[in-house]
Structure formats: structure tokens, C-alpha cells
């Protein structure tokens, strides 16, 4: 976020990396939550679901900030 706010030459690469890692994390989260072990899925959803949503909003806000800087 710091690179995006400062509009540095590294900002786009950092945003791309953040998006790629969030996409990987979201896929792993979804695979576990929708997996065969319902108890594990429910526990992961309760413990991690809020954090995933926070990260999704943070990355989205960072991407929107970058679009508004252009």
C-alpha cells in the first residue's frame, strides 16, 4: 500500500503480487471450506473467514486507489 500511495515505480509490481497471493489464498480457503470434512471447513471459516474478507477489501482498495491516481 505504501508503494501505491507514493506512486513509486514498484507500486504496480507490488499490487500484482498482492493480487496473485490473495487469489492463491482465496482458492485454498475455498477448497478447505467446501471440502469433504465439514467440521474442518466450518472451523476454518470461523477462524479465517473474516481475515480473508479484510485482505480482499484491502487489495481492492489499493487497486482502486491506483486507478484514481492515473
C-alpha distance (Angstrom), angle and dihedral (degrees) to the residues before:
residue distance angle dihedral
X1 . . .
X2 3.80 . .
X3 3.79 91.4 .
X4 3.80 91.2 48.8
X5 3.80 93.1 48.1
X6 3.81 90.3 49.7
X7 3.82 90.6 42.6
X8 3.81 91.8 -134.4
X9 3.78 127.1 171.3
X10 3.82 88.5 -103.1
X11 3.80 95.1 54.8
X12 3.82 98.2 91.8
X13 3.80 93.3 47.9
X14 3.79 90.7 48.8
X15 3.81 91.5 49.9
X16 3.79 91.0 47.9
X17 3.81 90.7 50.4
X18 3.81 92.3 47.1
X19 3.81 91.3 50.4
X20 3.82 92.7 47.2
X21 3.81 93.2 49.9
X22 3.81 92.3 44.9
X23 3.80 89.8 51.4
X24 3.83 90.5 51.7
X25 3.80 91.9 47.2
X26 3.80 92.4 47.6
X27 3.80 91.1 51.1
X28 3.81 92.2 50.5
X29 3.81 90.5 47.0
X30 3.81 91.9 49.9
X31 3.81 92.2 46.8
X32 3.80 91.0 54.1
X33 3.80 96.5 42.0
X34 3.81 92.5 47.8
X35 3.80 93.4 38.5
X36 3.78 130.2 113.0
X37 3.82 96.2 -92.7
X38 3.80 103.0 75.8
X39 3.82 93.9 -176.7
X40 3.80 92.9 54.1
X41 3.80 91.0 44.8
X42 3.80 92.2 51.7
X43 3.80 92.1 47.8
X44 3.81 92.9 49.0
X45 3.82 90.7 47.3
X46 3.81 91.1 52.1
X47 3.80 95.4 45.5
X48 3.80 101.7 36.7
X49 3.81 107.7 19.7
X50 3.79 95.0 87.5
X51 3.79 92.4 49.3
X52 3.80 91.2 50.6
X53 3.82 90.1 52.9
X54 3.83 90.4 48.7
X55 3.81 90.8 52.2
X56 3.81 91.8 46.7
X57 3.81 90.6 53.0
X58 3.82 92.5 45.8
X59 3.79 93.6 51.7
X60 3.80 91.5 44.8
X61 3.82 91.0 50.3
X62 3.80 90.8 48.9
X63 3.81 91.0 50.8
X64 3.81 91.7 47.8
X65 3.81 91.3 49.2
X66 3.80 89.4 53.4
X67 3.80 92.0 50.5
X68 3.80 90.8 51.0
X69 3.82 91.1 51.3
X70 3.80 92.4 58.9
